[in-house]
Structures are given as structure tokens and as C-alpha cells.
Amino acid sequence: MRVIVTDAEVTMADVLSLRMATEEPLADGTELVLRHRGTGAERRVELGSLGATDTGKAEVAVSLGRLSLSPGRWDAYLQQDGPRTRVPSIDPGFSLDKLDEYALTQRTLAYRAYRTRTGYLAIKISEAEPVADVRAVWFREGRFEVTGLLAYTGFEDDDQRRRASLELRRTEDPETSVTAAATVQGVRFHAALSLCDVIAAAPDAEGLWEPRLRVDGIDEPLALGARIDDVDGRRRRVHYPATSVDGVPIRPCYTVDDELRLEVGG
């Protein structure tokens, strides 16, 4: 059975929509098998003759929300009268506009179809609590500035303004913090904070500082992270230039969980 995915997308309703090129129609009883890369757990969905045609193409739609899939990465296989075969894909599964639109909906799990480095279809599932997704970070005139998108909050992408503030606190001593006003309009945010205030708050301290965004209408402060794109291993791949305030070097960086931090000193 030779099948290749030409288009893979998870819709707003968490339905996996696949278009495939096939040498022959999918037979009744064909199963899509999803296998969790970490635990080996499997979920099977019988496709039957959904979308099967004699023109070398097939279309399949699978509701992921009904499969009780846990967070992690799930590899896709097809099984039809014999051993399963891993599903090759030529679709990278990446559109920033579509990812942004998907992230505007309040949800607990986020599903994404993508092509692995070796060219196969897989599903990435992440917990989707509200987050301030970082789009740009820079230093300017002694300030730390950041912009981004409020994700998974359920807010509308409109012109409504909300009161907000950016808090920067030391991870080693959460009682030490600096706060500045932030701007939130619809789902877009911008915040700027004086680096001199950071140094003054802990003049003899080195370490990491954690930014958090507080927004009216959201009970808990939002972590600043960067997950709504196709960058894996951001801690290794993304490096910002450092600045210096009163001789103290300061550099933005990411954790292994793709959360933003400011590294002070060192």
C-alpha cells in the first residue's frame, strides 16, 4: 500500500483532515494507527472507504478530541490487511496565520499535524493553558521590550483595550520583582520595563528573572513563552544579543520549556 500525505491540517474543531495520494483506493477496514512516541500507547480509527476514489486520491477526517490522546508526539501509521506502514508526508504542516487563528480559541489541549525530520506524518499535542506568546524581544534605550499574542484565552482579536502590567521577578527569590504597565489591545500585547530598575532591585544578584503578564479578565498571571511556531529546541536555536547596564550584562534566553527569561550577570 503506497500512500503519501499531500495536505495535513488540524481544524478549529480538532479534526485531523488529510489529503493523500494513493496507488489504489483505501479498502474497507483500513485503520489509522496513532502511536505515542514516549509510552507506546496506541489509538486506532477505522477509516473504511472514507474519501476513497479511483483517481489516486483519498480524503480522511478524524476527530482527535474523541481519542483521549495525551500530550506528546504521536506517529501515524496505516494498517490494511497486513503489517502497518508509517505514513510519509510532503506537507510541513506549518502556517503561522492558521496557528494564530487556532490559538485564539480557549482550549485545554492543542493539536498540530506536522512532518517529522525524516518525512513522516505525526501529531504534536500540548497542554494549552493561557499564555503570552512572544513574537519579538529587544533592548532599547535601557529598556527591555516584548510584544506578542495572548493565546488560548478566548479573547477576541479586536480593538478592546484591557489593563495589564508586566512583572519581572527573580526565580531564586520571587519576592524580588519589578513591575511596569503593559498595553493589551484585543489579543496583542506590548510591554517595556526599565533595566535600571532591575539592577536596582537586586544590585548584587546574578541569575534568571521571569517575566509574567497580568491582564484584567484573566485570573492568573500569564507566562511569557514562544510555542506557536515550528521552532523546536528554542533554548539551543534562538540567541539574543546581550546589553550591559552599569557594567552588568543582561541577555534574554529561553528555558527547555520555551519560556522566556532574562539572564542577569554571569
C-alpha positions in Angstrom: 0.0 0.0 0.0 1.7 3.2 -1.2 0.2 6.3 0.3 1.7 9.8 0.8 0.0 12.7 2.6 -0.1 15.8 0.4 -2.0 18.0 2.9 -2.4 17.7 6.7 -4.3 20.0 8.9 -5.9 20.1 12.3 -9.1 22.2 12.0 -10.5 24.6 14.6 -12.7 21.7 15.8 -9.7 19.5 16.4 -10.4 17.3 13.4 -7.4 15.8 11.6 -8.0 16.4 7.9 -5.8 14.5 5.5 -5.5 14.5 1.7 -3.5 11.6 0.4 -2.1 10.4 -3.0 -2.7 6.6 -3.3 -1.9 4.0 -5.9 -5.3 2.4 -5.1 -8.4 3.3 -3.1 -8.3 2.7 0.6 -10.1 -0.6 1.3 -12.8 -1.1 3.8 -11.3 -1.8 7.2 -8.2 0.3 6.7 -7.1 1.7 10.1 -5.2 4.9 11.0 -3.0 4.0 13.9 -1.6 6.7 16.2 1.3 5.6 18.4 2.6 7.7 21.3 6.4 8.1 20.9 7.1 8.0 24.6 4.8 5.4 26.1 3.9 3.2 23.0 0.2 3.7 23.7 -1.9 3.3 20.6 -5.2 4.6 19.2 -6.9 3.0 16.2 -9.5 4.6 13.9 -11.2 2.5 11.2 -11.3 4.6 8.0 -13.4 2.3 5.9 -13.9 3.8 2.5 -13.9 7.4 3.5 -12.9 9.5 0.6 -11.6 6.6 -1.4 -11.6 7.2 -5.1 -10.3 5.7 -8.3 -8.4 8.8 -9.2 -5.4 8.2 -7.0 -6.6 10.5 -4.2 -8.2 10.0 -0.8 -9.5 12.3 1.9 -9.8 11.4 5.5 -11.2 13.3 8.6 -10.6 12.0 12.1 -11.9 13.7 15.3 -8.8 13.8 17.6 -10.8 15.0 20.6 -12.6 11.7 20.8 -9.5 9.6 21.0 -8.3 10.6 24.5 -4.8 11.4 23.3 -2.3 12.5 25.9 0.2 15.3 25.5 3.3 14.3 23.5 4.1 13.3 19.9 2.1 10.6 18.1 3.4 8.9 15.0 0.9 8.0 12.3 0.6 4.5 10.6 -1.9 2.9 8.2 -2.8 -0.7 8.5 -4.7 -2.6 5.8 -4.7 -6.4 5.5 -1.2 -6.9 6.9 1.6 -5.1 8.7 1.2 -1.4 9.4 3.2 1.2 7.4 4.3 4.6 8.6 2.6 7.4 6.7 5.0 9.6 4.7 4.1 13.3 4.2 5.2 16.1 2.0 3.2 18.7 3.9 5.3 20.6 6.6 2.0 21.3 8.4 3.0 24.9 9.2 1.1 28.1 8.6 1.7 30.8 11.2 -1.7 32.5 10.3 -3.6 29.3 10.9 -1.7 28.6 14.1 -2.5 32.1 15.4 -6.2 31.6 14.5 -6.3 28.2 16.2 -4.7 29.7 19.3 -7.4 32.3 19.7 -9.8 29.6 20.9 -9.9 28.8 24.6 -8.9 25.1 24.9 -7.1 22.7 27.2 -5.2 20.7 24.6 -3.6 22.0 21.3 -3.2 19.6 18.4 -0.9 20.1 15.5 -0.1 17.9 12.4 3.4 18.1 11.2 6.1 16.4 9.1 8.9 14.8 11.0 12.6 15.4 10.1 12.5 12.0 8.3 9.4 12.9 6.3 6.6 11.2 8.1 3.2 12.4 9.4 3.0 13.0 13.2 0.7 14.8 15.6 2.0 17.0 18.4 -0.2 17.5 21.4 0.5 20.2 24.0 -1.4 21.5 27.1 -3.0 24.7 26.1 -3.4 26.9 29.2 -3.5 30.7 28.6 -0.1 32.1 27.7 1.5 35.3 26.4 3.2 34.1 23.3 6.3 36.1 22.5 6.8 37.4 19.0 9.6 39.9 19.5 12.1 40.8 22.2 14.6 43.7 22.1 16.6 46.2 24.2 16.1 49.9 23.5 17.2 53.0 25.5 17.9 51.0 28.6 14.6 49.1 28.4 13.6 45.5 27.9 10.6 45.4 25.5 8.5 42.5 24.3 5.5 42.0 22.1 3.3 39.1 21.3 -0.1 37.3 21.2 -2.4 36.3 24.1 -3.1 32.6 23.3 -5.8 30.2 24.4 -7.6 33.0 26.5 -10.8 33.1 24.4 -10.3 36.9 23.9 -11.4 38.4 20.6 -8.9 39.8 18.1 -10.5 43.2 18.2 -9.7 46.7 19.4 -10.7 46.3 23.0 -8.1 47.5 25.5 -7.5 45.9 28.8 -5.5 47.0 31.8 -2.3 45.0 32.1 1.2 45.0 33.7 4.5 43.2 33.2 6.1 41.8 36.3 9.7 40.6 36.3 10.7 38.6 39.3 13.9 36.7 40.3 13.4 32.9 40.0 15.7 32.4 43.1 13.8 35.0 45.2 10.2 35.5 43.9 9.8 38.3 46.5 12.2 40.5 44.5 10.4 41.9 41.5 9.9 44.9 39.2 6.6 45.9 37.6 5.7 48.2 34.7 2.5 49.0 32.8 1.7 47.0 29.7 -0.6 47.6 26.7 -3.1 45.0 25.7 -5.4 45.5 22.7 -7.6 42.6 21.7 -5.1 39.7 21.8 -1.9 41.7 21.1 0.4 42.9 23.9 3.4 45.2 24.3 5.4 45.8 27.4 8.5 47.8 28.3 10.4 47.7 31.5 13.5 49.7 32.7 16.6 47.6 33.1 18.0 50.1 35.6 15.1 49.2 37.8 16.0 45.5 37.6 19.6 46.2 38.6 18.5 48.5 41.4 16.1 45.8 42.8 19.0 43.3 43.2 22.3 45.1 42.7 24.5 42.3 43.9 22.4 39.4 42.5 23.1 37.3 39.4 20.6 34.8 38.0 17.4 34.5 36.0 14.4 36.8 36.0 11.0 35.5 35.0 8.6 37.9 33.1 4.8 37.4 33.7 1.9 39.4 32.2 -1.1 40.3 34.3 -4.2 41.1 32.3 -7.7 42.1 33.5 -10.1 39.3 32.9 -7.5 36.5 33.4 -7.3 35.2 37.0 -3.7 34.0 36.9 -0.6 35.8 35.6 0.5 34.6 32.1 3.9 33.1 31.5 5.8 34.6 28.5 6.7 31.8 26.2 7.1 31.0 22.5 5.4 27.9 21.3 3.1 28.8 18.4 5.5 28.2 15.6 7.7 25.4 14.1 10.8 26.0 16.2 11.8 23.0 18.3 14.6 23.4 20.9 14.4 27.1 21.1 16.9 27.2 24.0 19.6 25.9 21.6 18.4 27.6 18.4 17.4 31.2 19.4 20.1 33.5 20.8 19.6 37.2 21.5 22.3 39.8 21.8 23.2 41.0 25.3 23.2 44.5 26.6 25.0 46.0 29.6 23.6 48.2 32.4 26.1 49.7 34.8 28.6 47.1 33.8 26.1 44.2 34.3 25.4 42.0 31.2 21.8 41.2 30.6 20.6 38.7 27.9 17.1 37.2 27.1 17.1 33.4 26.8 14.6 30.5 26.8 14.1 27.6 29.2 13.8 24.0 28.0 10.1 24.5 28.1 10.3 27.5 25.7 9.6 30.1 28.4 11.3 33.5 28.3 13.8 34.6 30.9 16.3 37.4 31.4 19.8 36.3 32.4 21.4 38.9 34.6 25.2 38.9 35.3 27.4 35.9 34.6 
